[in-house]
Amino acid sequence: MPRKTATAIIVPVLSILAAMIASSTLVALTGNNPLMVFRKMILSTLGSGYGLGQIIFRATTLLLTGLAVALPFKVRLFNIGAEGQLLMGSFAAALAGIAIPATLPMPAAASLALFAAMCAGCFWALLAGWMKIRFGVNEVISTIMLNFIAQACTGYVLTYHLAVPSTVHTPLIAESSRLPRLDHLLGLFGKSPANVSTFIAVCTSVAVTILLYRTRFGYEMRAVGLKPEAAAYAGIKTDLHVLSAICLAGAIAGLGAGNLVLGYKHYYETGLTSGAGFMGIAVALLADAHPLWLLLSALLFGWLDYGGLTVNTSVPKDLFMMVQAMTILCIISLTALLRRNQNR
């Protein structure tokens, strides 16, 4: 097995094991039996169709935000703005869903709403990309600031112009722009919010994999990330690939609105994204920014997210947020340690 492949497998596995051992210690300190807590968590999540549906629902959004972080990684960009891009995409999807005529058939209406979400996410990411190539502004700083601006803009428009009286959400989107849930479509996953946007997310992951590893454009994009100076000397337009990567990432993050707005809530509300954009960073790091590995990474974090709720009466859900954070810290530490040993 090549050393790089072995490292990509060993580091996440060891990191997860270390985080689980640490979390078991924390559970024990709360006065609970770690084995009983994890047993209850597994039975509540994996032992029912509803629990599986909840995991898939959460993993769908995390897969898309993880892709929004992973793709810019290939050109040495750290996209912290998936949260803001998802936020703007969700808001745009709700606006489009409200404005779409009820007479428009479902596939066309839902497609228009998804397109609006992707355009909004793409535009929000484009701002950071433009500042990067035009003024050399670090994308970490610009995307973080854009997250705050997105939150402020959507909050203002919602509160003073769109919110249904005495609520913090927009009116319902048109029936024709809603994505069907999997329990209605296939009779699976109980009455969970899992919907057809899961298939869209998986197809997006496959499409990104093909783009990166089976096309000339993707090869050039990875070349820019590995050696930007050499790529520029070879005639590759580095600025174009930087801008393309961040814009595609924003569009993918915006696509998460299909899961949250079109397939679940059917309106936009304050706090809808619940930090899913930031969680996408953890998902991407665990998967070593590989689009297909992201499928497993998103499922793991989706399981931890919902599993923490199922045992909330015994153990605070915040503990499982600590597990996620510890997993990422272990990945960063082990990766740095292995690179140091390789350099020696």
Beta strands, then each sheet from edge to edge (+ up, - down):
end
